[in-house]
Amino acid sequence: MGRIDDIIVGIDLGTTNSLVAHSETAGPRVIIDPGVDDGGVLPSVVAIDPMSGRATVGREARAHAVEQPLTTIHSIKRLMGRGFAQLAEGVQQLPYRVVQRSSGGGKGARRDPRSSGPGLRDLAVVAIGQREYTPPEISAMILNELKHRAEKHFGHAIRKAVITVPAYFDDAQRQATRDAGLIAGLDVVRIVNEPTAAALAYGLDRRDDATVAVYDLGGGTFDISILRLTGGVFEVLSTHGDTQLGGDDFDRQIIGLATREIRELFGLDIDSPATRQSLWNFAEAVKMQLSNEQQASLQIDLGSGRVYERVVTRAEFEAMIAPFIDRTLDSCRQALKASGLKSGDVEQVITVGGSTRIPYVRQRVGELFGRRPYTALNPEQVVALGAAVQASILAGVRRDVLLLDVTPLSLGIETLGGAMGKLITANTKIPCQATETFTTFQDGQTAVKINVLQGERELVADCRSLGEFELRGVPPMPAGLPLVDVTFLIDQNGILNVSARERRSSQEAGIQIVPAHGLTRDEVRRMQIEAVEHAREDMSAHRLIDLRNQVEFDTHKAEQSLQRFGDLIEADERAAILREMKALRQFATASSDANAIHERLQKFGEMTLPLAQAAIGATLRETAK
């Protein structure tokens, strides 16, 4: 065992359950509280006393959830890094109150002073009594309990952790997870994608040249990652997923069935917080029972001698959840396509997450990949164990493994005319960095606005803005002379930093993207589906914007050259250039034929060649004096 400061624990901060683990030379182990018979599993449930603010975490909180539905929070992971507007529909089904953040916010909010991304006013927060709690603040309470469990195990303070997140968590959701760690007093030394952690835990680094699919279906999120494993190198080829799909959705199907039938049979709308919490508990119990048996009984006492009784069969349940499983398999196909592989190329399929205990899930996954999933380890522990392996690598205990993860969506900036200039494309290995040089299109421009975008389309209108910042203090120069280097840097945790530097003046500005919310499932699906459906028209639109910008730039430069050197060419040549300049601008504005604009632009360049030669000659003569 190393020094106290060297100990780094691995944490799986899950939607339904969370765990903490540690790895030494003998391998990773889940840290278990000797006084609690829970196998190291901590329910991700927090109960808060509205008067004192005291938090109770885990089994005790879950045990009293029905009695205290308004002050008991579960599934907080689904709110992490997301805006209230995105959650408006989903939060109506929660027993506790989720509201739009009022001014001031909770103590868990953090914002980088360089950031000018979407404001935190849209943040969804949990309201208990007179206080509002941000999702990172609630998550920090869970992390604190895990931290205390580890400290009890080691007998001293724990300050460092690796925390896992779904592979498809966007930048906002990763930042929210990091914030939760900071609030809990943890230095989050690395954020690792859950499927990659699962692959580490299975010890697949001991196999050479294997292609593996990790199917991760938990309580609130789904991921699929395709990895190539060669000699201890874990290379993620592609990833896909949905941060709003998981076992909670299966519970909602059972809840929906019960509420519909109670309404039909008894004419009752059961919508009190206590009833909603009871239904969550009943639904979860039915779901778990159907994983082992062919049917499960559902019984709810409605009072006044009225009792709702129902037997739910496994076949009924499978029919309810089939559309959700179909969505996960669509993601698998997308990931395979992005990796350039077919299902038959995958040599092993690993299932991760508590929801993969459902036989129907394993069956459908096996059918898609043509092989039975590998389920040797506890699917609820495997991510925490993998996080512990990664922690041991960072602590120097283990040096034989290398992780190469990827970014799930393309990133870029807005260019003139509303085009998306991509600097980092989807499924690029992280950490990564990309720099491109841009310029100004107006004379004397002293500031440049940088709009950071995320998405797969070619136009700004079809992508999502992550944030904006402004590079000021650019010396006034003619259009096209300032050289602005824009750099995108994604660190090992998947956190994005963007900077801009004007070369001549060395003026710099930057932003760490800390938006208030992430992408909805519909936004992610729209981005990907539309990127394929509209690829040709998007590229055409992008090309048209670029050509129109070039027309404006070339005619502006020609206009300036005419003013300075026009007397060096024949009068009829000057007149011809002026006529064509006006005609070209009008044609570029009115026409949508990119090829025709390109042809006219080339001819204009040939027409202005004598002017350019005269300007060069005059400049050389002036320099020689």
Secondary structure as UniProt FT lines:
FT   HELIX           4..6
FT   STRAND          8..12
FT   STRAND          17..24
FT   TURN            25..26
FT   STRAND          27..30
FT   TURN            34..35
FT   TURN            39..40
FT   STRAND          42..43
FT   STRAND          46..48
FT   TURN            50..52
FT   STRAND          55..57
FT   HELIX           59..63
FT   TURN            64..67
FT   TURN            69..70
FT   STRAND          72..73
FT   HELIX           76..79
FT   TURN            80..81
FT   HELIX           84..87
FT   TURN            88..89
FT   HELIX           90..93
FT   STRAND          97..100
FT   TURN            103..104
FT   TURN            107..108
FT   TURN            113..114
FT   HELIX           120..122
FT   STRAND          123..128
FT   TURN            129..130
FT   STRAND          131..133
FT   HELIX           135..154
FT   STRAND          160..165
FT   TURN            167..168
FT   HELIX           171..183
FT   TURN            184..185
FT   STRAND          187..193
FT   HELIX           194..201
FT   TURN            202..203
FT   HELIX           204..206
FT   STRAND          210..217
FT   STRAND          222..230
FT   TURN            231..232
FT   STRAND          233..242
FT   TURN            243..244
FT   HELIX           247..266
FT   HELIX           273..290
FT   TURN            291..292
FT   STRAND          295..303
FT   TURN            304..305
FT   STRAND          306..313
FT   HELIX           314..339
FT   HELIX           343..345
FT   STRAND          348..352
FT   HELIX           354..357
FT   HELIX           359..369
FT   TURN            379..381
FT   HELIX           382..394
FT   TURN            395..396
FT   STRAND          402..406
FT   STRAND          411..415
FT   TURN            416..418
FT   STRAND          419..424
FT   TURN            426..427
FT   STRAND          429..430
FT   STRAND          432..438
FT   TURN            443..444
FT   STRAND          447..454
FT   HELIX           460..462
FT   STRAND          464..472
FT   TURN            479..480
FT   STRAND          484..490
FT   TURN            492..493
FT   STRAND          496..502
FT   TURN            503..505
FT   STRAND          508..512
FT   HELIX           521..533
FT   HELIX           535..565
FT   HELIX           566..568
FT   HELIX           571..590
FT   HELIX           594..607
FT   HELIX           609..624
//
